[in-house]
Amino acid sequence: MTLRLNISKELRQFRLHMVFEAGSEVMALLGASGCGKSMTLKCIAGVETPDEGRIELNGRVLFDSSRGVNLPPRERRVGYLFQNYALFPHMTVEENIAVGIRRPRAERAVVVREKIQAFYLTGLEKAYPPQLSGGQQQRVALARILASEPEIMLLDEPFSALDSYLKWQTEKELMAVTDAFPGTTLFVSHDRDEAYRMCTRVAVLHDGKIDVLREREDLMRNPETISAARITGCKNFSRARRTDLRRLWAADWGVSLQTGADLPPDLSYVGYRAHYIKFCPAPAAERADNALPCRLRAVIEDTFSSIILLEAAGAEGENRIPFSEEFSVLRVEMPKTDWRAIAAGQDVSPGAAVLIRLDPEKLLPLRESGGIGKAQSLGTVDK
């Protein structure tokens, strides 16, 4: 089971150019709104037509601009779950499920009964979509997709219309469906946690292109680009340049940092995840390697954690970039009990001096990616 995709399409804000292969797996297309995720699915399904390129599914050519091949959606064997589920409001549940089944009437009835039972829709056969909850509508849409016996499933932000509790319930149900499905599943999302739970590989999209395509664990460990780091939840960034094989200058933080691995020559930024930042015991202590003096800006109480905003106060001078709200303010996240223990031992009023340390092994060296972050690169200085 293989999808091979190499397509281009001119859009209003950028040119979509998607090149990848996917096998019998659940693969995420992860990115911000408007980056080309849904358009990619529409091109695969035949709802939109690429300007050029080729789409091949399990050896069948669905689209080939050079040969004039462009199969209509009904012939592609693609199951497409739209964001709003796209159920026919004038049809009952059983009628909606039967729409895509290409079998004799008696066999269609058997398939519909099987899907009604499999998706816990018993008793709702005669109900119409407006009478169903969001979760029930999703189950009907999935039942309709699988009843059509697709070779690939395209899931376009399937949880976007659900509240948090219903989202969790339907996510578990959808996981069971994708685990049992033998073909390729492409899962579109802008939620990194969703993608991590649902998928094995993640493609990060930016301006119509794949920025990074990695196994999910590898992506979290080393996102490689600033856009990938942002979409995977990293909150803290500084423009940076390499000063040695394992040392960089974080210009927005005004500090030289040791890293745990060799730095790439095209380093442009450094990132650090908010929940990894550690406070040093005493702000007045002698600076250790990778320690960064800061001024406390504010403490925001979240539901189960404390969010501490700090302003980097590293060394001033010709290498320090002027203050940037985007880069110079660091965000720390920790359990409330941990923050209370820190606050009990030192001054944590606004403007107070604090000292944090950035673990060399947890620094994220990042390169530029398609214009994310409008600041210019600092270049490379090697010793």
Buried (B, 14 or more C-beta within 10 A) or exposed (E): BBBBBBBBBEBEEBEBBBEBEBEEBBBBBBBBEBBBBBBBBBBBBBBBEBEBBBBBBBEEBBBBBEEEEBBEBEEBBBBBBBBEBBBEEEBBBBBBBBEBBEEEEEEBBEBBBBBBEBBEBEEBBEBBBEEBEBBBBBBBBBBBBBBBBBBBBBBBBBBBBBEEEBBEEBBEBBEEBBEEBEBBBBBBBBBBEBBBEBBEBBBBBBBBBBBBBBEBEEBBEBBBBBBBBBBBBBBBBBBBBBBBEBBBBBBBBBBBBBBEEEBEEEBBBBBBBBEBBBBBEEBEEEEEEBBBBBBBBEBEEEEEBBBBBBBBBBEEEEBBBEEBEEBBBBBBBBEEEEBEEBBEEBEBEEEEEBBBBBEBEBBBBBBBBBEBBEBEBBEBEEE
